Amino acid sequence: MKRTPQWLDARNLALHELVASELRRAPHLFERARNNLERWQAQRTSTNASYLAWRELIDEGMEAALSVATERSERGNALRSASPFAGVLSEQARLAFLEDWKRGGHGHRTSG
């Protein structure tokens, strides 16, 4: 399948749906998003609109952030492209998702 912007948006949405599922299962992992934002700020990569939007959402709480992270909208697509949720999924789970997606699956593996 050709990697169009729509393909990438769909993959990022599915990946964030998996992240949301993992965070609801293990809410303590939500702190990783806050830590990522703090690291971006320390590295001075925090001046863009995505950072500011994520900072507000993270401060509102997990459900507010996940609502937008899984939102089917232009705003959701834009914010997912600069997501603070790195490290929520294990590397094994992330790679399994990507491999499944590449093969045409839905990418909703939860093992790992």
N, C-alpha and C positions, 0 to 999 in steps of 0.2 A: 504494500500500500504506500502511496506517495505521501510524504510528510508535508502536508499543507498546514497553513495556520489553523484551520478547523480541526485537523487531526491532532495537532499539538494541544489545542484548547481542550479537546475531548479527553486526551490522555492526562493532562494536568488536572482536569476536573475529577476523573476517576481516581487518580493518585491522591488527591485531597479528600475524596470520600473515604478512601482507605485510611488516611491519616486521621480523619474525624472519628472513624470507628475505633481506631487504636487509642486515641485520646479519651474517648468515652469509657473505654475498657480500663485505661490506666491514666487517670487525670493528672497524676504527678508529673507526667511527661510534658504537660503544657508549659512548665517552667522553661523548657528548652527553647520555645519560641521567644519568650522574654529575654533569655540569655543571648540568643542570636541577635535580637534587636540591640541589646546593649553592646555586643561586639561590633555591630555595624556602626553604632554611634561612636565608639572608641576609635574605629578605623576611618572615621569621617566619610563613610559611605551612606550616611543617614539623612542626606538633605533632599532626597527625592520624594515625590508625592506618595509613592508606595510605602516607604518607610513611615511617613507621618500617619497615613491611614492605618497601617498595621499597628502602630504604637497606640493609637486611640482604641482600636478594636481589642487588642490584648489587654489594655487597661480596663475595658468594659467587662472582660471575663471570657472564659472559654467558649460558652455558647454563642456569644456575639461574634467572636472571631471565627468560629466554625461555620456559623450561618453564612458569612460572607465567603469563606474559603470554599464552600460547596454551592455557592449561588450560581445559577445558570444565567449569567448576564455579562455584559461587556465589562462592568466593574469587577465582577468576580474573575473574569479572564485576565484582566490587567493586573489585579493584585496577586493572582496565583503565579504570574511570571516572575515575581520577586517575593517569594514566600519565605516567611520566617520559620517554617516547620521542619527544616533540615534536622535530622537526628531523631525525629520522633519514631520513625520506622527503623527497624534494624536493617543493616546493610543487606542481609539475606532476604528479608521481606521486600525491600525496595527493588533488588535485582530480580527476584521472582516475579514481581509485578511487571517490571519492564520487559522481561523475557516473554511473559504471557501476553502482554499487550502487543509486542512485536509479532507474535505468532497469530494474532487476530483474536485472542481471547479478550475477556473483559477486564483482566488485570486485577481481579478482586481476591487475590490470595491473601490469607491472613496468617499463614504460618511464619515462624521465625521471630 
